[in-house]
Amino acid sequence: MEYAKSASGALEQGKGIVRLAPNWVPRSFCVPGRRIKLHPDDYYVLGGVRGGIDERWFSSTTPAKNGPLTGENEGLSQIVFNDGGKVKRVLLRDAVGELKGDLIGDRLWKKYGLWPMYSKFFDNLGPLPHHVHHNDEKAALIGQLGKPEAYYFPPQVNNHGGDFPYTFFGITPGTTKDQILECLKNFTKGDNKITNYSQAARLQPGTGWDVPPGLLHAPGSLCTYEPQKASDVFAMYQSLVNNAVIPEELLWNGTPKESIGDYQALLDVLDWELNTDPNLLHDRFMEPKPVRPFAETDAEGYRELWICYKSHDYGAKELTVHPGQTVTIKDNAAYGMIMMQGHGKMGVWDIETPALIRYGQLTHDEYFVSEKAAKDGVVITNHSKTDPIVMLKHFGPDNPDMEVDE
């Protein structure tokens, strides 16, 4: 592949919208659920030692932290464009640094100096361990940012529920800190049984959840669209999940070196009040909310839903364009997007939803829309007479169009 030195040509070519290449990420401790459209021969294309590919990252300027075998630019999205008949690429991270407010908007550039979120599919056959993401204060101890995240379960990639379509959230009210501390101390003794003190919710396609920092959670086996703050900080607090042993090093992941062995430091990462909230499952659940009444937007040829709306750090929408319709969609913030269904045109670009993707193959299903293009309005045409276009759109912090429902 050939890397370009400049991103301005890509932005100009796309009239304010840039095309992104698929960005696959393996996880050594997970078994792929095989719902993210990667070719069956390619889930282990990086070798068994790297584990299976069970994630695809969107609009990412955040490198994946996968240990010493992590590949060059792993986790970083790449802009793809044509230059004199040649396909060239530039990292989205570098493009943001070059184009600044022309790409992400002056509001975000002046405050953050980078694109401060990304989204992903994670696609696991089984559940993940009960784990926690640190808040900004705790993450700063290891030079990272805290990590709130949100989940949405797109119906288009959930033709099966996997082995365990339930997610544990938090700690059952009435549990004592000493009981959780004992679980942490028993991490190397087999099953530390920490989920005995939690509660699981059945996952429903077409809905989602909000997961603030400090909240214990054990994501279930639906294929998940996951907007999140630009960070990869976490610690695993469950020692055995789905008959797989979790390495002790992941218990201390995110802990400063001088505090390794201090179980109280692990307990202090937890937001105890949040974890034991008796209304936790109600408060963190996200039912999609219409951006405008359907009666109004159906007449204009589309529907749009807020699907992630409980965090100031990001937001997400699901846009549906009805068959045969041409619409102009305006937003007041830059965003990344991924196609879930249908085909047509978006601005100057063809958009389509591939059924199967080879590792390394380019697609026309993922783009990044600059703030100016979003404000001017993106023209989308659905070329099908029967199939809707459905896309998911992920936004950065403090979207002026989104009212945060905390």
FENNOR-V811036 format. One record per residue. N is the residue number from 1. RES is the residue in one letter. PSI is psi in whole degrees, -180 to 180 (* if undefined). Layout:
BEGIN
{{N/RES/PSI} {N/RES/PSI}}
END
This chain:
BEGIN
{{1/M/154} {2/E/129} {3/Y/131} {4/A/156} {5/K/-18} {6/S/142} {7/A/-10} {8/S/-36} {9/G/-37} {10/A/-42} {11/L/-40} {12/E/-43} {13/Q/-39} {14/G/6} {15/K/46} {16/G/0} {17/I/128} {18/V/147} {19/R/139} {20/L/146} {21/A/149} {22/P/140} {23/N/92} {24/W/140} {25/V/125} {26/P/160} {27/R/121} {28/S/-23} {29/F/13} {30/C/154} {31/V/123} {32/P/142} {33/G/-9} {34/R/42} {35/R/7} {36/I/21} {37/K/9} {38/L/144} {39/H/140} {40/P/-30} {41/D/-7} {42/D/0} {43/Y/-26} {44/Y/30} {45/V/-22} {46/L/0} {47/G/148} {48/G/-33} {49/V/-26} {50/R/-15} {51/G/180} {52/G/155} {53/I/113} {54/D/14} {55/E/146} {56/R/123} {57/W/142} {58/F/138} {59/S/45} {60/S/127} {61/T/17} {62/T/119} {63/P/144} {64/A/142} {65/K/88} {66/N/28} {67/G/-170} {68/P/-18} {69/L/4} {70/T/132} {71/G/161} {72/E/130} {73/N/19} {74/E/128} {75/G/-11} {76/L/125} {77/S/148} {78/Q/132} {79/I/137} {80/V/132} {81/F/167} {82/N/138} {83/D/105} {84/G/34} {85/G/-5} {86/K/142} {87/V/123} {88/K/161} {89/R/151} {90/V/140} {91/L/137} {92/L/-38} {93/R/-45} {94/D/-35} {95/A/-40} {96/V/-42} {97/G/-33} {98/E/-46} {99/L/-22} {100/K/-126} {101/G/-20} {102/D/-22} {103/L/-56} {104/I/-5} {105/G/144} {106/D/-33} {107/R/-50} {108/L/-40} {109/W/-45} {110/K/-33} {111/K/-39} {112/Y/-29} {113/G/19} {114/L/172} {115/W/111} {116/P/20} {117/M/170} {118/Y/171} {119/S/173} {120/K/163} {121/F/130} {122/F/139} {123/D/86} {124/N/140} {125/L/-35} {126/G/-176} {127/P/157} {128/L/160} {129/P/154} {130/H/119} {131/H/176} {132/V/149} {133/H/138} {134/H/153} {135/N/177} {136/D/-40} {137/E/-47} {138/K/-39} {139/A/-32} {140/A/-23} {141/L/-20} {142/I/19} {143/G/25} {144/Q/174} {145/L/156} {146/G/170} {147/K/92} {148/P/155} {149/E/166} {150/A/156} {151/Y/143} {152/Y/141} {153/F/92} {154/P/130} {155/P/-32} {156/Q/-23} {157/V/22} {158/N/56} {159/N/-18} {160/H/157} {161/G/-1} {162/G/-167} {163/D/-26} {164/F/81} {165/P/51} {166/Y/143} {167/T/129} {168/F/134} {169/F/129} {170/G/-156} {171/I/133} {172/T/128} {173/P/139} {174/G/-17} {175/T/142} {176/T/158} {177/K/-33} {178/D/-35} {179/Q/-41} {180/I/-38} {181/L/-39} {182/E/-39} {183/C/-43} {184/L/-40} {185/K/-23} {186/N/14} {187/F/-37} {188/T/10} {189/K/26} {190/G/-139} {191/D/115} {192/N/-2} {193/K/32} {194/I/-27} {195/T/-7} {196/N/-23} {197/Y/28} {198/S/179} {199/Q/139} {200/A/145} {201/A/139} {202/R/134} {203/L/138} {204/Q/120} {205/P/141} {206/G/8} {207/T/-179} {208/G/-179} {209/W/152} {210/D/133} {211/V/94} {212/P/163} {213/P/150} {214/G/-3} {215/L/121} {216/L/138} {217/H/146} {218/A/86} {219/P/138} {220/G/-171} {221/S/21} {222/L/150} {223/C/127} {224/T/131} {225/Y/126} {226/E/90} {227/P/145} {228/Q/163} {229/K/152} {230/A/79} {231/S/157} {232/D/39} {233/V/137} {234/F/167} {235/A/135} {236/M/123} {237/Y/-1} {238/Q/131} {239/S/-21} {240/L/123} {241/V/130} {242/N/38} {243/N/13} {244/A/133} {245/V/133} {246/I/126} {247/P/142} {248/E/-28} {249/E/-26} {250/L/-20} {251/L/-39} {252/W/3} {253/N/127} {254/G/-5} {255/T/132} {256/P/146} {257/K/-39} {258/E/-13} {259/S/-1} {260/I/129} {261/G/-12} {262/D/99} {263/Y/-27} {264/Q/-33} {265/A/-37} {266/L/-42} {267/L/-36} {268/D/-18} {269/V/-26} {270/L/136} {271/D/96} {272/W/-42} {273/E/-42} {274/L/-46} {275/N/-32} {276/T/13} {277/D/120} {278/P/-18} {279/N/22} {280/L/-50} {281/L/-34} {282/H/-45} {283/D/-29} {284/R/-8} {285/F/143} {286/M/107} {287/E/132} {288/P/145} {289/K/130} {290/P/136} {291/V/-43} {292/R/159} {293/P/137} {294/F/-33} {295/A/-32} {296/E/-49} {297/T/-30} {298/D/-38} {299/A/-22} {300/E/-3} {301/G/12} {302/Y/171} {303/R/148} {304/E/134} {305/L/141} {306/W/124} {307/I/-22} {308/C/117} {309/Y/18} {310/K/10} {311/S/143} {312/H/-14} {313/D/-14} {314/Y/171} {315/G/166} {316/A/147} {317/K/156} {318/E/121} {319/L/129} {320/T/125} {321/V/122} {322/H/155} {323/P/136} {324/G/5} {325/Q/150} {326/T/127} {327/V/158} {328/T/118} {329/I/124} {330/K/138} {331/D/154} {332/N/21} {333/A/153} {334/A/155} {335/Y/156} {336/G/159} {337/M/155} {338/I/133} {339/M/137} {340/M/-25} {341/Q/146} {342/G/-176} {343/H/159} {344/G/-137} {345/K/140} {346/M/108} {347/G/-129} {348/V/-4} {349/W/144} {350/D/141} {351/I/139} {352/E/163} {353/T/99} {354/P/148} {355/A/-27} {356/L/136} {357/I/128} {358/R/150} {359/Y/126} {360/G/-12} {361/Q/141} {362/L/155} {363/T/174} {364/H/46} {365/D/-2} {366/E/133} {367/Y/164} {368/F/128} {369/V/122} {370/S/160} {371/E/-42} {372/K/-46} {373/A/-40} {374/A/-43} {375/K/-38} {376/D/-28} {377/G/127} {378/V/123} {379/V/123} {380/I/129} {381/T/128} {382/N/115} {383/H/-9} {384/S/147} {385/K/-10} {386/T/-28} {387/D/127} {388/P/153} {389/I/130} {390/V/127} {391/M/151} {392/L/136} {393/K/125} {394/H/130} {395/F/158} {396/G/-167} {397/P/151} {398/D/48} {399/N/121} {400/P/-17} {401/D/-11} {402/M/128} {403/E/114} {404/V/127} {405/D/90} {406/E/*}}
END
